[in-house]
Amino acid sequence: MTTLAFDEDGVDVVYEGTEFRLEKGLIEDAIEKSYPDVTDHEVLQMVEKDPALGGEPRRIGDILR
């Protein structure tokens, strides 16, 4: 299971027992959207090859409110 923890500057990720950080700028460059408009599903797809996407995607801007 992959865990994503969002904050104003990026995302802390735990993937297969490995912890790392995706910085805001890296995410914006990869997704080609401003950070608040990126969804949790898009970030998950950056981390996992074929993630099980459940539920509705949520914008980071909405998660941080």
N, C-alpha and C positions, 0 to 999 in steps of 0.2 A: 504494500500500500504506500502511496506517495502522499506526503503531507506538505501543504503549502501554507505559509504564514506571511500575510501581506502587511507592509507598512509603507510609509510615504516615499521611502527610498529604494524599495525593491522587495524581493520575496526570499524568505528563508525556506529552503526545500530539504526534505528528508526523502531520499529515493533509495530503496533497497538497502537501508541501513547507513547510507552515506549522506552526511549533511553538507550543504553548500548554499551559496547565496547567488541569486540572479539580481544584478543591479538594474535599477530603473532604466538607464540608458541602453543597456544591452537588450532588455525586453522591447523597448520602443524601436530600436534598430531592427530587431528580428521580426517583429509583428507589423512594423510600419504604421503604428498608431500612437497617439499620445497615451501615456501610462494610464490615466484614469479611464480611458475608453477600451483598454485591453480587457478581455474576460479571463476568468479563472480557467475556463476550458482551453483557451489559447495558450496560457502559461503551462498547463498540464501537458499539452501537445508538444511543447518545447522540450519537456523533460522525458516523457515516455513515448515510445514508438507508436504503440496502438493502445492508448488509454481507454479505460471503460468510463465513458462520459455519462454521468447520471444527472438527472435534474436539468433545470434551466441554467444556461451560462449566466454568470454574474459579473458585471463590470467592476473593476478594481475601485473606481470612484465610488460606487455604491457600497462596496465591502468596507471601505475606510470611513464611512460616515458614522 
